[in-house]
Amino acid sequence: MTGFFRDGCCRTGRGDVGVHVVCARMTEGFLEWSKSRGNDLTTPRPEFEFPGLQPGDRWCLCAARWKEALDAGQAPPVVLESTHESAVEFLDLDDLRAHAH
């Protein structure tokens, strides 16, 4: 289950230093890039009840991670209707719209 609170929603709150507000559809390219940056999202981690992600899965990304991917030309598509409105406090709305799925 995605989201900082593992409730399926890309919202943030106390303790969410990563600000997991961008709902993105995983791509093979993004998953490989993320792994190369030290954030392996494909390997299951049963101890955290994390099944691992595959291309096509939706996941709530940290705003800063999505921006880093954007700057590297690896930003995954954004699901705008599931991205929290607070994302625009950290990201340019035009960038989000340009990557809307």
C-alpha positions as CSV (number, residue, x, y, z in Angstrom):
1,M,0.0,0.0,0.0
2,T,1.4,3.3,-1.0
3,G,1.6,6.7,0.7
4,F,3.6,7.8,3.7
5,F,0.7,6.6,6.0
6,R,0.3,3.4,3.9
7,D,-3.3,4.2,3.2
8,G,-3.2,4.5,-0.5
9,C,-3.2,8.3,-0.5
10,C,-0.3,10.6,-1.5
11,R,-0.6,12.9,1.4
12,T,1.9,14.2,4.0
13,G,1.9,15.0,7.6
14,R,4.0,15.0,10.8
15,G,7.1,12.9,10.4
16,D,7.1,12.7,6.6
17,V,10.4,14.4,5.9
18,G,10.3,13.1,2.3
19,V,7.0,14.7,1.6
20,H,5.5,11.8,-0.3
21,V,2.9,13.8,-2.3
22,V,3.5,12.9,-6.0
23,C,1.5,10.0,-7.4
24,A,3.6,8.5,-10.2
25,R,3.2,5.6,-12.5
26,M,6.4,3.6,-12.4
27,T,8.4,3.0,-15.5
28,E,11.3,0.7,-16.1
29,G,13.6,3.6,-16.8
30,F,12.6,5.4,-13.5
31,L,13.0,2.2,-11.4
32,E,16.4,1.5,-12.8
33,W,17.5,5.2,-12.3
34,S,16.1,5.2,-8.8
35,K,18.0,2.0,-8.0
36,S,21.2,3.5,-9.4
37,R,20.7,6.4,-7.0
38,G,20.5,4.1,-4.0
39,N,16.7,3.8,-3.7
40,D,15.8,0.2,-4.9
41,L,12.0,0.1,-5.3
42,T,11.9,-3.2,-7.2
43,T,13.2,-5.6,-4.5
44,P,10.6,-7.0,-2.2
45,R,11.2,-6.1,1.5
46,P,8.8,-8.4,3.5
47,E,10.1,-7.1,6.8
48,F,8.5,-3.7,5.8
49,E,5.5,-5.4,4.0
50,F,6.9,-4.0,0.7
51,P,6.2,-6.2,-2.3
52,G,8.6,-4.3,-4.7
53,L,7.3,-2.3,-7.6
54,Q,7.0,-3.1,-11.2
55,P,6.5,-0.8,-14.3
56,G,2.9,0.3,-14.3
57,D,2.5,0.4,-10.6
58,R,1.4,3.7,-8.9
59,W,3.5,4.9,-6.1
60,C,3.7,8.1,-3.9
61,L,7.1,9.6,-4.5
62,C,8.9,12.2,-2.5
63,A,8.6,15.6,-4.1
64,A,12.4,16.1,-4.0
65,R,13.0,12.6,-5.6
66,W,10.6,13.4,-8.4
67,K,12.3,16.7,-9.1
68,E,15.7,15.0,-9.0
69,A,14.4,12.5,-11.6
70,L,12.9,15.4,-13.7
71,D,16.3,17.1,-13.7
72,A,18.0,13.8,-14.8
73,G,15.4,13.3,-17.6
74,Q,13.9,10.3,-15.8
75,A,10.7,11.6,-14.2
76,P,8.0,9.0,-14.3
77,P,4.5,10.0,-15.4
78,V,2.4,11.8,-12.8
79,V,-1.2,10.9,-12.0
80,L,-2.4,14.4,-11.3
81,E,-5.8,13.5,-9.8
82,S,-4.0,11.4,-7.2
83,T,-1.2,13.9,-6.5
84,H,-1.7,15.9,-3.3
85,E,-2.3,19.6,-3.9
86,S,0.6,20.5,-1.6
87,A,3.0,19.2,-4.3
88,V,2.9,22.7,-5.9
89,E,4.6,24.0,-2.8
90,F,7.7,22.1,-3.9
91,L,7.3,21.6,-7.6
92,D,6.3,23.7,-10.6
93,L,2.7,22.9,-11.7
94,D,3.7,23.2,-15.3
95,D,6.3,20.5,-14.8
96,L,3.7,18.2,-13.2
97,R,1.2,18.9,-16.0
98,A,3.8,18.3,-18.7
99,H,4.3,14.8,-17.2
100,A,0.7,14.0,-16.5
101,H,-0.4,10.6,-17.4
